């Protein structure tokens, strides 16, 4: 499972944790204003403060907006062990402009994963919340914390497993060896993996507020980080103004056991359940071969993907709002044997394998998630993610972590699915619970909106909003989602809608809605073949101009002008058809059917050019439009639209 945005422990679809391409929403400030932090400068403990959490300043490791300071929270690696060593947890603080008047309550954000980096979103979040301080907290063990729990050995094990066509469940021995190599290396660096779990991440949130001196703040978590944020709110109710949970997976959910059914349910929503099942069955019987790049060495790599592997890739692809609309047409094409259409997602999967710190990911998952799942045989696809995570966690053999009650489950005991008989009890929280806003994406198979809605329905002061046409991590994909969050922070009690969450950003492309082809994607990788249509357009324009000039001089030229006009009209109509596409990701798997009909204009143009070229006393140069026309027809119908 990978809850932080897009990706998985095994394979990841296009990942966009970098939100630079997303237009930010804005906040105009909140009515409620908090007192200024006790410390004059975030990153320094107040003079005379009692012994407690402390921080140290450090240069920001990523580009951040002006007015931002960075540092480390100094925290015990294990709070349950006396004299545990001190680790450093990265953070950034962007101060609100003093010109905005009285400061609103700050907001603290953490990315998901587990193992996703957070600090690169500082600028995006500061634009989203301009009227308040924005604190961005890295996860302990993450990219901008010390130590960093990277695990390239496991990435190598995953890649090696994908080189063969057999089922992943039969190839876990090499992966387990690589996992043990990573564990041994981390332990040799004196890392205690038991200190990297949800309860410790939640304690980091609480300690950072105390260290920075904020009386209270809003907590903002996405995907996996909704869990430590909920736990932090339960532990620090007086310091929590409110909680925003984007793509929530309730603590009681057993993700691995439910993941296959959740993916199938999403395919049912998209109206392609039968075609999806047919695709998985066909590819399990006859795996597909793809050439891509090794994520570690960047060398060429051949992988063999069966139906379960492809289902995993599609499940991760559904995180992305611009990919969702093409999934029905893509699945239909794959079920029909057009396996080359998956190439864009296969290429993007490699980058997903290097986007997270897998040592941290597995430290959390092996203590907090896998012990509470039984991994039963499923009627649906056996997702590669669950197979890999179970193999790594079996190898690491970390003990199940004690599960504490969070803000949404104050009284619910949680019992591990393992057979050791351990009973884990929840503890109730005291006092009034802070207001909670939960956001979910309609087509999110990783954190299904149905589970989030049910978890919120029984909690006073909590409300849920589902966003149509959206996948995972709503705030990164939906301008409306950002507006809803901003409005909640301005006034948690307000009920007026800031926008319409039922308006999908893109229309769904149904099977048959596109002329399926992978050629446009290949053009994006190497634009050299674009020379053919460019030459055809240039020659057609010259033909048109020369023909018109000849007509004005009463020297004939009518056929040449008509041939040039047909060629220019073809290019203009094609450009107009392509410009009407709202979601440019569509072109990765197909083009509008109209392009095939517009191609008939090229046939007309070439035919007229042939007549003109073979007229008596025609100049030798007349053969050029003929050759470019024939080349264009071969390119269009033989390469672009096979």
Secondary structure, DSSP 8 states (H G I E B T S, - for coil): ---SSS--SS--------GGGS--------SSB----SSSSTTS--TT--S--EEEE---SS---TTEEEEEEEEES-TTSTT--EEEEEEEEE---GGG-S-EEEEEEE--TTT---GGGHHHHHHHTTTEEEEEE--TTSTTSBS----HHHHHHHHHHHTS-S-GGG-HHHHHHHHHHHHHHHHHTT--GGG-SHHHHHHHHHHHHHHHT-S-EEEEEETTHHHHHHHHHHH-GGGEEEEEEES---TT--HHHHHHHHHHHHHHHTT-HHHHHHHHHHHHHS-EEEEEE-TTT--EEEEEE-HHHHHHHHHHHTT-HHHHTTHHHHHHHHHTT-GGGGHHHHHHHHHHHTSS-HHHHHHHHHHHTGGG------SS---HHHHHHHHHHHHH----------TT-SS--B--SSSS---B------S---EEEEEEETT-SSS-HHHHHHHHHTSTTEEEEEETT--S-HHHH-HHHHHHHHHHHH-TT--S-SS-TTS-SS----TTSSEE-SHHHHHHH-GGGHHHHHHHHHHHHHHHHHHHHHHHTTS--HHHHHHHHHHHHHHHHHHHHHHT-S-GGGGGTEE-THHHHHHHHHHHHHHHHHHHHTSTT--GGGHHHHHHHHHHHHHIIIIIT-
